[in-house]
Amino acid sequence: MRLLALLVPMLMTTGAAVAAESSRPDLVVELHTPMTQTIRVTNQGSADAGPSTLAIGCSRVAVGVAAGDRDCTVRGELSRHADRETTDVITIALPAIKAGATRSVAVPYWKQLSLNEEQAYRFKVVADADEQIDESDEDNNVARSQMTRVWLNDPSP
């Protein structure tokens, strides 16, 4: 009987440690396809997430667009988060998000995109881009989307 009495407290302690470890935030990015101006970041974890950085990458993909003219953002907004998949990346300071809550963020340069031309845009958005938050799942912080503007020929003579 003594052996059983010693094992029970150890199991309870181990269970509490596992519960404490899994009580962490988990930021997930939600994008529409086709892409819209709104980005949603949800904390699907069981703990509040502190302030973090949201990185928004964009590249313009169109036939006849010169290599130096494929950016989507205003040059002054570029950040150090540039990568090979996107031409330009900006960062936005994201306030704290409570467990289970969602924050919506607008793409700041949306009105500057060439939406009146036949173009395709690719977007990559990364939550917690600076990896400052200890999350329960660090592999679900990236979302991708695209948007294509195509003009149809008018069939009338």
Long-range contacts (C-beta under 8 A, 24 or more apart in sequence): 22-46, 22-136, 23-47, 24-134, 24-135, 24-136, 25-49, 25-97, 25-99, 25-133, 25-134, 25-135, 25-136, 26-135, 26-136, 26-137, 26-140, 27-52, 27-97, 27-127, 27-128, 27-133, 27-135, 27-141, 28-127, 28-140, 28-141, 28-143, 29-54, 29-125, 29-126, 29-127, 29-141, 29-142, 29-143, 30-102, 30-143, 31-123, 31-125, 31-143, 31-144, 31-145, 32-145, 33-145, 33-146, 34-145, 34-146, 34-147, 34-148, 35-121, 35-123, 35-145, 35-146, 35-147, 37-106, 37-107, 37-110, 38-104, 38-105, 38-106, 38-107, 39-104, 39-105, 39-106, 39-107, 39-125, 40-102, 40-103, 40-104, 40-105, 41-94, 41-97, 41-102, 41-103, 41-104, 41-105, 41-127, 42-97, 42-101, 42-102, 43-97, 43-98, 43-99, 43-100, 43-101, 43-102, 44-100, 45-99, 45-135, 45-136, 46-99, 46-136, 47-99, 48-96, 48-97, 48-98, 48-99, 49-96, 49-97, 49-98, 49-99, 49-128, 49-133, 49-135, 50-96, 50-132, 50-133, 51-93, 51-94, 51-95, 51-96, 51-132, 52-94, 52-127, 52-128, 52-129, 52-130, 52-132, 52-133, 53-91, 53-92, 53-93, 53-94, 53-128, 53-129, 53-130, 53-132, 54-91, 54-92, 54-93, 54-94, 54-105, 54-125, 54-126, 54-127, 54-129, 55-79, 55-81, 55-89, 55-90, 55-91, 55-125, 55-126, 55-129, 56-89, 56-90, 56-91, 56-92, 56-107, 56-108, 56-123, 56-124, 56-125, 57-81, 57-82, 57-83, 57-85, 57-86, 57-87, 57-88, 57-89, 57-123, 57-124, 57-125, 57-126, 58-86, 58-87, 58-88, 58-89, 58-107, 58-109, 58-121, 58-122, 58-123, 58-124, 59-85, 59-86, 59-87, 59-88, 59-121, 59-122, 60-87, 60-114, 60-119, 60-120, 60-121, 61-119, 61-120, 61-121, 61-122, 62-117, 62-118, 62-119, 62-120, 65-119, 72-109, 72-112, 72-113, 72-121, 73-109, 73-112, 74-109, 74-112, 77-108, 77-109, 81-126, 81-129, 83-124, 85-122, 85-124, 86-122, 86-123, 86-124, 89-124, 91-129, 94-127, 114-149, 115-149, 116-149, 117-149, 118-149, 118-150, 118-151, 119-148, 119-149, 120-146, 120-147, 120-148, 120-149, 121-146, 121-147, 121-148, 122-146, 123-147
